[in-house]
Amino acid sequence: MTLRIAVVGCGVIGRLHAEVLAAEQDTAVSVLVDTDAAAAEALARTLDPRPPVTTSLDEALARDDVDAVAICVPSGAHAQIAVAALGAGRHVVVEKPVDVTVEAAAPIAAAAAAAPDGTVVSVISQHRFDPASVVVRDAITAGRFGRVTSAVATVSWWRSQDYYESGAWRGTWKLDGGGALMNQGVHTVDLLLWFLGTPVEVTAHTGLLAHERVEVEDTVAAVVRFESGALATLHATTAAYPGLSVRLQVLGDAGSAVIDDDRLRYFHSKELAAAEAAGDAGVGADRGDRADQTARVLPDGEEADPAHGPMFTGHARQYRDIVEAVRTGRRPGVTLDDALLAVATVEAVYESARTGAPVQVAEVLAGAIRR
């Protein structure tokens, strides 16, 4: 089965989706959609086979060769397109975040609930499929870290003033939904929740410290308390010249791990150390305690595609998961609920920074707190 996908939005991220879909064996680009016909035509010329283009979403949804819709427009425009696609009986893939707020994304949730059984809705959070992330998640699930007590997550990037001025939607609440955390850091928020579980309360501060004429933050620091009792610090910035790494430390009373730039830089647990000491020769190969061992944990042994880079490889892994979900009817690896929880956590950060008080994530999810 080839999943035939309409790519809506032909900017930077739309180009990435289209290139991944054209390269994968089980996916194809059936049509490109953009209100800017020239942008769609320019992207179409780079793809083989060259897909048709249209400026009309309705025209794309009327085609009989569209099984799914990939939504790659600015975040604040996601819901309208997703609702239309679900109403037309199509599967939906939304580039992160699902929308700019939980309230804005609510129509997607309603349309997904009304869709026929087997309809897949997934939001891009490709780092769940990184080999390093799989190692850490499996270790947590197996109890190899004992009780996970805390985590430290930091996104230390740089974006120039020109970046924010390159599009009228960049750095706006309406279409970007936020700054360093919502736009650049939401992937790391998702991983933090995937590893530590349900977030309960957030206390945070934000600032605009290195840019001008931007509505949103370029720096954020927060503390997140989880249902398990675990505590995490969450930091994101686009004001770290010239741009450093994304780093996530997961710490437990029986083991810890560090992921840096999507690679496993440190991994240790009492259980595995004891097994090695007892002479279990098979343990060392699975430990993943060095960066060059992380690729071994994927079932197919796949490593990053050097011709395309890590973003291409990550999106390709997630699309394979989505295709399998469509084929089998199982839940995708990243669900709509997962994406809503990540957005709610980011919203809680912003609300705490605005009010100076702790914010309950459940209240954001329930719509009791609105921006």
N, C-alpha and C positions, 0 to 999 in steps of 0.2 A: 504494500500500500504506500502510495506517495501522498503526503499531506500537502495539498495545494493551498497556498497562502497569499492573501492580498496584503501587501505592505502599505500602511497608511502613514504618510509622512516620509519625505525623501531627503531629510537633512542628514546630519552626521550619524545619528543612531539608526535612522532608517536605512542608510547605506550599509551599516554593519549587519543589520538583520537580513537585508536582501542578499548580501554576499554570503552569509552563512547558509541561508536557505538554498541558494543556487549551488553551493558546493556540496551540501549533504546529499546522500543517496536517497533518503526517504522524504525529502521535502523539495518543494519547487515554488518559485514566485509566479503566481498566476496573473497578477496585475499590480501595478504601482499606482498609488493614489496620492495626489498632492494638489492643493489649491494653486500652487505654482507649477504650471505645466512644464516650464523649462527645467525646473529641478527634477521632475519625474523623468523627462526625456533624457536628461544628462545621466541620471542613474541607470536608466534602461540600456543606454548604449554601452555600459560597462559589463552587462550581464550576458551570459550565454547559457541557454537561449534568451534572446531579448524579449522581455515581457511587454505586453501592451500597457498603455498609460491612460489615466483619466483624471479629471479634476473633480469627479462626482463620486462620493461614497455610495449613493444609491445605485449608480450604474455598476459599480464594482460588486455590490451585493446582489444585483440582479443576474450576475453571471452564473453559469452552471459549473464552472471550474474553480470555484472558491469554497474550500472546506473550512478555512479558518481565516481570521483577521489578526495581523500583528499591528499593534497601535504604537506608533513611534512619533507622535506629535508632542508639543509641550504638555507638561503634566496636567495643567488645569483644563485641558480639552479632552482628557481621556474618557470621562464618563459618557459623554454624548455619543462618541463613536462606539464604545463598548456596548452600550444599551442597544444601539441600532444593529450591531452585528449579532448580538444574542437574540434580538427579536427576529432576525432573519434566519435563525437556526444555525449559526456558525459558531465554531469554537473560537476562543479569544485568547490572545497573548498580549499582555500589556507591559511595555517597558516601564521600569521603576521610576518613581513610586506609582502605586495604583491610581492615585489622584492627589490633590494637594491637601485634602483633609478627609477625615472619616465621613463627615457630612456630605462632602462632594462625591465621595465614592459610594454612598448609600444606594443610588440608583443602579449601580453595577451589581451590587449584592442582591437587590430585588429582582433584577432581570435574570441573574444567574439562578436564583431560587425558582423562577418561573420557567426556566429553560428545560427542554426534555432531558430525561435521564441519559447520562453518558456525555453530556456536553462538558467540555473541558474549559475551564478558565484558569489561567496561570499568569503570574506576574514575574517578570524577570528578576531573579536574584541568583545570578549564575555562580556566585561564590560558594553556595551550598554544595556545588558539584566539583569544587576544587579537590584534588587528592588530599591536601592538608586538612581541609575542613572535614572530609569524610573520616580521616584518621581520628581527629579530635572528637567528633560526634560519636563515633563507634566506641571510643574509649569511655566517654561519659556514660553512654547507654549501658555499657558492660560493667560499670562501676569501678573501672581501673583507676580513677582519680579519687576514689572514696567519695566523701561529701565535697561537692564543689562549693567553695567558700566565697570566691570572689573572681573578678575579671577586670582587666584593664584594656580598654579599646581606644585607639587613637588613629585618626585620619589626618595626616600632616601634609597637606598639599598646598600648591600655589596656583592661583589664578590671577592673571593680570587685570588691570583696569580695562584693557582692550577686550578681554574675554567677556566681561559683563556688558560692555557696550556693543558687542557684536550682534546682539539680537534684542529687540525691544522687550521681549518676554523674560530675558535673563535677569535674575535678581529681583523678581517681583513676587509678591505674595499670591497674586491672582493666578499666574501661570507657572511659576516655579515652585510655589508652595513653601519656600524657605530658602536658606542659603547653604552653608557648608554642611549642615547636618541632613536636611531633606534631600538636597541634590547630590552632593558628593558622599555623604556618610550613611545613607539609608541602607546600603548593602551591609555595612558593618553592624548597624543596628540589628538587621535581620539575623546575621550570624550570632550576635550576642544573645538574642532571644532563642535561637535554635539550640544554642549550647546550654543556656542557664534556665530556660523555661519562662514561666509567666511573670512579666514585670508588674509590680504592684504600685510603687510610688517613685516619683521623680522629683529631684531638687536640682535647679540649674541656673546658670547665668549665660548670657550671650552678649556679643559685642560686634560692632562694625569698626574695625581697628586699622585696616590697611587699604580700604577702598572708599570711593566717593560715589554719590548719586546712585546708591543701591538701597533698596527698601529692607533687605534681609540681612542676616548676620554673616560675617565671615569667620567668626570664632565662637565656639560654644564649649562649655564644660559642665558636666552633669554627673550626679550620683543617682544610680538606679537601684532600688531595693526589689528583690524578687520574692516570689511566693515561698521559695525554699528557704529564705533567709539570707541567701547570697547577696553580696553587694558588688556593684560594678561602677567603675568610673568610665565615663564616656566623653571623649574629646574629639572635636572636628574643627578643622580650620582650612581656609584657602589663603591664609596669610603667612605661610611658612616657606619663604623663599630659600632656595629655588624649587622646593618641593621635595619632601621626604617620603616616608613609606606609610602604608597602612599596617598597623601592628595590633594583634589581639592576643593577650595572655589569659589563659584559663588556669585557675589555681585551685587545687583541692588538698584535702588533708592526707591523701595517699598518692598524689601525683599531680603533675602540671604540664602544660604545653604552651609553646609560643609560635604563633603564625606571624610571619613578617613578609610583606609583599607576596602574599598568597602561597608562601612556601613554609613548610614545617621546619622551624629553626631549632626547636628544643622539644623533647618529649621524654618524660620519665614517670614511672609509677613503681610503687613498692612491689606490686604483684609481678610485673615483668622482670624487675631486678631480681626478685627471689627465684623466679623460674630460671633465669639465666645462670644464677649462682648454683642452682641445682643441676645444671648441665642440660637444660632443654635447648637443643641446638636450633629448633625451629623458631624460637621466640625472637632471637635477634633480628632475623630477616623481616619480621613483621613490625618491629618497634617503630620504625620511621623516625629515629632520633636524629637523623641528618637530612638536610634538604634534598640530597640526591636520592633518597629512598622513598620520597612521598609518592612518586608515580606508581609504586608497586601496589598501592591499595585499591586502585580502580579495578573492577572486574576484568576489563579488557586491556589493562596495562598501558593505557593511553597516556602519552605525554603531550605537553603543549606543542602546538603547530608553529614551528619557527618561522614559517613563511607568512603567517598572519598575525601572530602575537596573542597574548593571553586573553584579551577581550573576545576575540574571535573564537578561541578555543572554549572559553567559558560559556558563551552563548550557544555554541554547537552542542556542548554537553547537555545544556538545559533543553534545547530543542529535541534532542534524542529522547529525553525523559518525557517531554510533551507528546511526541509521536507515540511512544509506548503507552501513555495514559489513554490516548484516543483509541488505540488498537484494542486495549484490554478492558477499558472502562474503569480502571483504577484511578485513585486520586493522583494528581501530579505531585511532583516533589516539592513544589511551592504552590500553595493554594491561595485562594482569595482571602481566606481568614488569616493566613500568615501575613499577607501583605497589609491587611487592615490593622493588624496588631502592631506592625512596624511603624505605620503612619501614626497610629494612636500614641505610640511611645514618643515619636518625634514631636507630635502636637503637645504632649504633656511637658516636654522639655521647653517648648516655646511659651507655654502658659505659665510654667513655674518662673521662667526668666521675666515674664511680663509682670507677674504679681508679686514675686519675691517669696512665694509660699510653696510648700510641697503640693504636688498634684497627683491624684489617683488616676492611674491609666484606665481602670475600668470605667470611670466616669466619662473619660473622653470617648471610649468605645461606645458607651450608652448614649452619647449625644448630650450629656449634661453640661459639658464644657465646649463652647464654640468660640472660634476666633472670628 
